[in-house]
Amino acid sequence: MKRDSRIERIEEKSGSTGALIFISVRHEYSMDGRACLSERQDLVYRADPVPGEAPPAYPPKPDLGPPVAALPLVSDPVRLFRFSAMTFNGHRILYDADYARQVEG
């Protein structure tokens, strides 16, 4: 299998947490010279939080009412690490709860 990736778009914005960089990456997968899959991955980058500074205040979540269906899922660091690897998302908050709480806020 072969994967070709290219950056399609880079956009700078400002949000409630400060400066943000949005990057869209197009991944094209092929096997034996034949296209198999095309996907766009949207990434968001922001500056590291300042140590000791209070985390940003996020707007309250809207009340969507009771869920239509629910499935309990017990997670652990290993499951979250595997999920992040499977989805090609290496952000540390997906598998390091202490880092997510203490550093990212």
C-alpha positions as CSV (number, residue, x, y, z in Angstrom):
1,M,0.0,0.0,0.0
2,K,1.2,3.5,-0.8
3,R,0.0,6.8,0.8
4,D,0.6,10.2,-0.8
5,S,-0.2,13.2,1.4
6,R,-0.4,16.9,0.5
7,I,-1.4,20.0,2.3
8,E,-4.5,21.5,0.8
9,R,-5.0,24.5,3.0
10,I,-3.5,26.4,5.9
11,E,-5.6,29.0,7.7
12,E,-4.8,31.1,10.7
13,K,-7.7,32.1,13.1
14,S,-8.2,33.4,16.6
15,G,-10.5,31.7,19.1
16,S,-11.3,31.9,22.8
17,T,-8.1,30.0,23.6
18,G,-5.9,32.2,21.4
19,A,-4.2,31.8,18.0
20,L,-5.2,28.7,16.1
21,I,-3.7,27.2,12.9
22,F,-6.0,25.0,10.8
23,I,-4.4,22.6,8.3
24,S,-6.2,20.4,5.8
25,V,-4.2,17.4,4.5
26,R,-5.3,15.2,1.7
27,H,-4.3,11.5,1.9
28,E,-4.5,9.4,-1.3
29,Y,-4.1,5.6,-0.7
30,S,-3.3,3.2,-3.6
31,M,-2.3,-0.4,-4.0
32,D,-0.6,-1.8,-7.1
33,G,-0.9,1.6,-8.8
34,R,-4.7,1.7,-8.3
35,A,-6.4,4.4,-6.2
36,C,-8.2,2.8,-3.2
37,L,-9.1,5.7,-0.8
38,S,-9.0,9.4,-0.5
39,E,-9.5,11.2,2.7
40,R,-9.1,14.8,4.1
41,Q,-7.7,15.2,7.6
42,D,-8.3,18.5,9.3
43,L,-5.8,19.4,12.0
44,V,-5.9,22.2,14.6
45,Y,-2.8,23.6,16.3
46,R,-2.6,26.0,19.2
47,A,0.1,27.3,21.4
48,D,1.1,25.3,24.5
49,P,-0.7,26.6,27.6
50,V,1.4,28.8,30.0
51,P,2.3,26.7,33.1
52,G,0.4,27.9,36.1
53,E,-2.1,29.9,34.1
54,A,-5.8,29.1,34.5
55,P,-7.3,27.0,31.6
56,P,-9.5,29.0,29.2
57,A,-13.2,29.3,30.0
58,Y,-15.2,27.3,27.4
59,P,-18.8,28.1,26.6
60,P,-21.4,25.9,28.3
61,K,-22.5,22.8,26.4
62,P,-26.0,23.0,24.9
63,D,-28.7,20.9,26.4
64,L,-29.5,18.3,23.7
65,G,-32.0,16.4,25.8
66,P,-31.7,12.7,26.7
67,P,-29.7,10.5,24.3
68,V,-31.6,8.4,21.8
69,A,-29.3,5.4,22.5
70,A,-26.4,4.8,24.8
71,L,-23.7,2.2,24.9
72,P,-21.4,2.0,27.9
73,L,-17.7,1.9,27.1
74,V,-15.0,1.3,29.7
75,S,-11.8,2.9,28.5
76,D,-8.2,2.8,29.7
77,P,-4.9,4.2,28.5
78,V,-4.1,1.2,26.3
79,R,-7.5,1.4,24.5
80,L,-7.1,5.1,24.0
81,F,-3.5,4.6,22.7
82,R,-4.7,2.0,20.2
83,F,-7.5,4.2,19.0
84,S,-5.2,7.2,18.5
85,A,-2.8,4.9,16.5
86,M,-5.6,3.4,14.4
87,T,-6.9,6.9,13.5
88,F,-3.4,8.3,12.9
89,N,-4.0,10.9,15.7
90,G,-0.9,11.1,17.8
91,H,-2.1,13.9,20.1
92,R,-1.1,13.1,23.6
93,I,-4.4,14.0,25.2
94,L,-5.9,10.9,23.6
95,Y,-3.8,8.5,25.7
96,D,-2.4,10.5,28.7
97,A,-5.1,11.7,31.0
98,D,-2.8,13.3,33.5
99,Y,-1.2,15.4,30.7
100,A,-4.6,16.3,29.3
101,R,-5.8,17.5,32.8
102,Q,-2.6,19.1,34.1
103,V,-1.0,20.6,31.0
104,E,-3.7,21.1,28.4
105,G,-6.3,22.0,30.9
